[in-house]
Amino acid sequence: MRDYNRFTSQKIITLLGESHHGDILQKFHEAAAIDGRGNSHKVWQDGFHPIAIETEGFFREKLNYLHENPVRKGFVEQPEHYKYSSARNYICNNHSVMQVECLE
């Protein structure tokens, strides 16, 4: 997980910089300053506590939690309004940003 987080953090920061998303980079920079470890940006939360998703109900609970994150942070008023959320796919059946494939 450490290597995955390091690799993906670097890619995310690079892509955000190239696409001029300074507002998001600033949030990652502020999180790093609070963390106090001397990193320039902090993309991922500390810790890794895996829990197997074994039921449809548990899956839906976790999916809804993820969809609500941008709302809780005040980025949008509705989960489906956040451009990079799969909530757009599930709630609006909108696959214009990313394709979500449901496994059944």
PyRosetta script that sets phi, psi and omega in degrees:
from pyrosetta import init, pose_from_sequence

init()
pose = pose_from_sequence("MRDYNRFTSQKIITLLGESHHGDILQKFHEAAAIDGRGNSHKVWQDGFHPIAIETEGFFREKLNYLHENPVRKGFVEQPEHYKYSSARNYICNNHSVMQVECLE")
pose.set_psi(1, -37.1)
pose.set_omega(1, -179.5)
pose.set_phi(2, -59.4)
pose.set_psi(2, -47.8)
pose.set_omega(2, -179.0)
pose.set_phi(3, -65.9)
pose.set_psi(3, -40.2)
pose.set_omega(3, 177.4)
pose.set_phi(4, -61.1)
pose.set_psi(4, -48.2)
pose.set_omega(4, -179.2)
pose.set_phi(5, -62.3)
pose.set_psi(5, -42.3)
pose.set_omega(5, 179.3)
pose.set_phi(6, -62.3)
pose.set_psi(6, -48.8)
pose.set_omega(6, -178.6)
pose.set_phi(7, -61.6)
pose.set_psi(7, -50.3)
pose.set_omega(7, -177.0)
pose.set_phi(8, -68.0)
pose.set_psi(8, -34.9)
pose.set_omega(8, 177.2)
pose.set_phi(9, -60.0)
pose.set_psi(9, -46.5)
pose.set_omega(9, -179.6)
pose.set_phi(10, -62.0)
pose.set_psi(10, -42.8)
pose.set_omega(10, 179.7)
pose.set_phi(11, -65.5)
pose.set_psi(11, -43.7)
pose.set_omega(11, -179.5)
pose.set_phi(12, -62.0)
pose.set_psi(12, -45.8)
pose.set_omega(12, -179.1)
pose.set_phi(13, -63.1)
pose.set_psi(13, -43.3)
pose.set_omega(13, 178.7)
pose.set_phi(14, -62.4)
pose.set_psi(14, -48.2)
pose.set_omega(14, -179.3)
pose.set_phi(15, -63.6)
pose.set_psi(15, -39.7)
pose.set_omega(15, 178.5)
pose.set_phi(16, -65.4)
pose.set_psi(16, -38.9)
pose.set_omega(16, 177.4)
pose.set_phi(17, -64.6)
pose.set_psi(17, -43.2)
pose.set_omega(17, 180.0)
pose.set_phi(18, -67.1)
pose.set_psi(18, -30.9)
pose.set_omega(18, -178.4)
pose.set_phi(19, -97.6)
pose.set_psi(19, 12.7)
pose.set_omega(19, 173.3)
pose.set_phi(20, 59.7)
pose.set_psi(20, 44.6)
pose.set_omega(20, 175.6)
pose.set_phi(21, -101.6)
pose.set_psi(21, 61.2)
pose.set_omega(21, -177.9)
pose.set_phi(22, -61.4)
pose.set_psi(22, -28.4)
pose.set_omega(22, -179.9)
pose.set_phi(23, -64.2)
pose.set_psi(23, -41.2)
pose.set_omega(23, 179.0)
pose.set_phi(24, -72.4)
pose.set_psi(24, -42.0)
pose.set_omega(24, 177.3)
pose.set_phi(25, -59.0)
pose.set_psi(25, -37.5)
pose.set_omega(25, 178.3)
pose.set_phi(26, -62.6)
pose.set_psi(26, -40.3)
pose.set_omega(26, 177.3)
pose.set_phi(27, -62.2)
pose.set_psi(27, -43.3)
pose.set_omega(27, 178.0)
pose.set_phi(28, -64.6)
pose.set_psi(28, -36.3)
pose.set_omega(28, 178.1)
pose.set_phi(29, -66.9)
pose.set_psi(29, -43.4)
pose.set_omega(29, 178.4)
pose.set_phi(30, -63.0)
pose.set_psi(30, -39.7)
pose.set_omega(30, 178.5)
pose.set_phi(31, -63.6)
pose.set_psi(31, -37.1)
pose.set_omega(31, 178.4)
pose.set_phi(32, -67.4)
pose.set_psi(32, -37.9)
pose.set_omega(32, 179.1)
pose.set_phi(33, -64.9)
pose.set_psi(33, -39.8)
pose.set_omega(33, 178.1)
pose.set_phi(34, -67.1)
pose.set_psi(34, -39.8)
pose.set_omega(34, -179.2)
pose.set_phi(35, -62.3)
pose.set_psi(35, -37.7)
pose.set_omega(35, 174.5)
pose.set_phi(36, 74.2)
pose.set_psi(36, 20.4)
pose.set_omega(36, -179.9)
pose.set_phi(37, -95.2)
pose.set_psi(37, 1.3)
pose.set_omega(37, 177.9)
pose.set_phi(38, 87.4)
pose.set_psi(38, 7.0)
pose.set_omega(38, 176.6)
pose.set_phi(39, -81.9)
pose.set_psi(39, 154.4)
pose.set_omega(39, 179.6)
pose.set_phi(40, -78.5)
pose.set_psi(40, -30.3)
pose.set_omega(40, -179.1)
pose.set_phi(41, -142.8)
pose.set_psi(41, 148.4)
pose.set_omega(41, 175.1)
pose.set_phi(42, -126.4)
pose.set_psi(42, 112.0)
pose.set_omega(42, -176.8)
pose.set_phi(43, -95.1)
pose.set_psi(43, -43.8)
pose.set_omega(43, -173.8)
pose.set_phi(44, -104.4)
pose.set_psi(44, 147.6)
pose.set_omega(44, 173.3)
pose.set_phi(45, -70.0)
pose.set_psi(45, 156.9)
pose.set_omega(45, 175.1)
pose.set_phi(46, -72.7)
pose.set_psi(46, 152.0)
pose.set_omega(46, 174.0)
pose.set_phi(47, 91.3)
pose.set_psi(47, 155.7)
pose.set_omega(47, 178.6)
pose.set_phi(48, -149.6)
pose.set_psi(48, 111.7)
pose.set_omega(48, -176.7)
pose.set_phi(49, -131.2)
pose.set_psi(49, 82.8)
pose.set_omega(49, -175.2)
pose.set_phi(50, -68.9)
pose.set_psi(50, 140.9)
pose.set_omega(50, 175.1)
pose.set_phi(51, -133.1)
pose.set_psi(51, 126.9)
pose.set_omega(51, -178.9)
pose.set_phi(52, -66.9)
pose.set_psi(52, 134.6)
pose.set_omega(52, 175.6)
pose.set_phi(53, -94.3)
pose.set_psi(53, 105.2)
pose.set_omega(53, -172.8)
pose.set_phi(54, -110.9)
pose.set_psi(54, -12.2)
pose.set_omega(54, -179.1)
pose.set_phi(55, -129.4)
pose.set_psi(55, 155.2)
pose.set_omega(55, 176.8)
pose.set_phi(56, -60.4)
pose.set_psi(56, -39.6)
pose.set_omega(56, 179.8)
pose.set_phi(57, -62.5)
pose.set_psi(57, -43.6)
pose.set_omega(57, 179.4)
pose.set_phi(58, -66.3)
pose.set_psi(58, -39.7)
pose.set_omega(58, 177.0)
pose.set_phi(59, -59.7)
pose.set_psi(59, -48.4)
pose.set_omega(59, -179.5)
pose.set_phi(60, -62.1)
pose.set_psi(60, -39.4)
pose.set_omega(60, 178.2)
pose.set_phi(61, -59.5)
pose.set_psi(61, -47.4)
pose.set_omega(61, -178.5)
pose.set_phi(62, -69.9)
pose.set_psi(62, -38.5)
pose.set_omega(62, 178.1)
pose.set_phi(63, -63.2)
pose.set_psi(63, -44.6)
pose.set_omega(63, 177.7)
pose.set_phi(64, -62.6)
pose.set_psi(64, -39.6)
pose.set_omega(64, 177.0)
pose.set_phi(65, -58.8)
pose.set_psi(65, -47.0)
pose.set_omega(65, 179.2)
pose.set_phi(66, -62.8)
pose.set_psi(66, -42.4)
pose.set_omega(66, -179.5)
pose.set_phi(67, -64.7)
pose.set_psi(67, -31.4)
pose.set_omega(67, -178.3)
pose.set_phi(68, -81.5)
pose.set_psi(68, -13.8)
pose.set_omega(68, -177.7)
pose.set_phi(69, -53.9)
pose.set_psi(69, -49.4)
pose.set_omega(69, -179.8)
pose.set_phi(70, -64.0)
pose.set_psi(70, -27.9)
pose.set_omega(70, 176.9)
pose.set_phi(71, -70.5)
pose.set_psi(71, -47.0)
pose.set_omega(71, 179.4)
pose.set_phi(72, -59.7)
pose.set_psi(72, -34.9)
pose.set_omega(72, -179.9)
pose.set_phi(73, -80.7)
pose.set_psi(73, -7.4)
pose.set_omega(73, 178.0)
pose.set_phi(74, 83.1)
pose.set_psi(74, 13.8)
pose.set_omega(74, 179.4)
pose.set_phi(75, -73.7)
pose.set_psi(75, -35.4)
pose.set_omega(75, -178.9)
pose.set_phi(76, -143.5)
pose.set_psi(76, 166.2)
pose.set_omega(76, 178.3)
pose.set_phi(77, -91.8)
pose.set_psi(77, -26.9)
pose.set_omega(77, 179.9)
pose.set_phi(78, -129.6)
pose.set_psi(78, 142.5)
pose.set_omega(78, -178.3)
pose.set_phi(79, -55.3)
pose.set_psi(79, -38.2)
pose.set_omega(79, -177.6)
pose.set_phi(80, -72.0)
pose.set_psi(80, -9.8)
pose.set_omega(80, 177.3)
pose.set_phi(81, -80.8)
pose.set_psi(81, -16.6)
pose.set_omega(81, 179.4)
pose.set_phi(82, -79.3)
pose.set_psi(82, 116.5)
pose.set_omega(82, -169.5)
pose.set_phi(83, -55.1)
pose.set_psi(83, -39.6)
pose.set_omega(83, -172.5)
pose.set_phi(84, -99.6)
pose.set_psi(84, 24.3)
pose.set_omega(84, 178.5)
pose.set_phi(85, -102.8)
pose.set_psi(85, 141.8)
pose.set_omega(85, 175.2)
pose.set_phi(86, -72.1)
pose.set_psi(86, -4.0)
pose.set_omega(86, 174.6)
pose.set_phi(87, -57.4)
pose.set_psi(87, -33.6)
pose.set_omega(87, 177.2)
pose.set_phi(88, -58.8)
pose.set_psi(88, -38.0)
pose.set_omega(88, -179.0)
pose.set_phi(89, -71.6)
pose.set_psi(89, -48.5)
pose.set_omega(89, -174.3)
pose.set_phi(90, -72.8)
pose.set_psi(90, -41.6)
pose.set_omega(90, -174.2)
pose.set_phi(91, -86.0)
pose.set_psi(91, -42.3)
pose.set_omega(91, -173.3)
pose.set_phi(92, -106.7)
pose.set_psi(92, -3.4)
pose.set_omega(92, -174.1)
pose.set_phi(93, 54.7)
pose.set_psi(93, 38.3)
pose.set_omega(93, -178.3)
pose.set_phi(94, -104.6)
pose.set_psi(94, 112.4)
pose.set_omega(94, -178.5)
pose.set_phi(95, -110.0)
pose.set_psi(95, 26.7)
pose.set_omega(95, -174.9)
pose.set_phi(96, -73.9)
pose.set_psi(96, -27.6)
pose.set_omega(96, -178.6)
pose.set_phi(97, -94.7)
pose.set_psi(97, -44.6)
pose.set_omega(97, 178.8)
pose.set_phi(98, -148.0)
pose.set_psi(98, 150.6)
pose.set_omega(98, 178.1)
pose.set_phi(99, -91.9)
pose.set_psi(99, 127.8)
pose.set_omega(99, 175.5)
pose.set_phi(100, -112.0)
pose.set_psi(100, 125.8)
pose.set_omega(100, -179.6)
pose.set_phi(101, -106.7)
pose.set_psi(101, 118.8)
pose.set_omega(101, 179.7)
pose.set_phi(102, -86.1)
pose.set_psi(102, 126.3)
pose.set_omega(102, 177.6)
pose.set_phi(103, -94.8)
pose.set_psi(103, 129.6)
pose.set_omega(103, -178.8)
pose.set_phi(104, -126.1)
pose.dump_pdb("model.pdb")
